[in-house]
């Protein structure tokens, strides 16, 4: 697993995380202040604070926590989901951005405790033949952290039982793109059951797509956008 370069702890990075939160709500991929986002820094993690409206966030309000161990007692509280963000950054050094939200269609599947099979070739954008479902555990708990680390070892996104969804990103923009793509896949999968049943692509067909993604798009740019 290749270790990605950390993001710089600058005002621009902090503002970009805030803009991602505002974008989630504007795109109806999240509601209120329930989602959270983090970025791996050189020696730490930058994460949204607990219980603050996105519209009220400022760069100075973002919280820095260590890559392991407890957050500092002084200063703003980090998101209540900081344990699994910390776990994701430890388990996936190739993905410096972690984005969590409660997208409506993803949440429907999550409360039904259903993963998303290979109903569409864009499933391959999540690292495998499906988008898996992490077992339920209390938000912010060590159990949820362990569940997420296990299920996301070889995936770039997952659903969370009776909760929502989480995606990983090589950049902030890529994480946002992946979250919207995941919600589109969840909607497609749910709607496909209305008039019949989705035909599921084989593992070999998904593997073919993953290889094709490596050379898709203009040179030296994001190669998974259509």
Secondary structure, 3 states (H helix, E strand, C coil): CCCCCCCCCCHHHHHHHHHHHHHHHHCCCCCCCCCEEEEEECCEEEECECCCCHHHCCHHHCEEECCCCCCCCCCCCECCCHHHHHHHHHHCCCCCEEEEECCHHHHHHHHHCCCECCCCHHHHHHCCCCECEECCCCCCCHHHHHHHHHHCCCCCEEEECCCEEEEEECCHHHHHHHHHHHHHHHHHHHHHCCCCCCCCCCHHHHHHHHHHHCCCCCCCCCCCCC
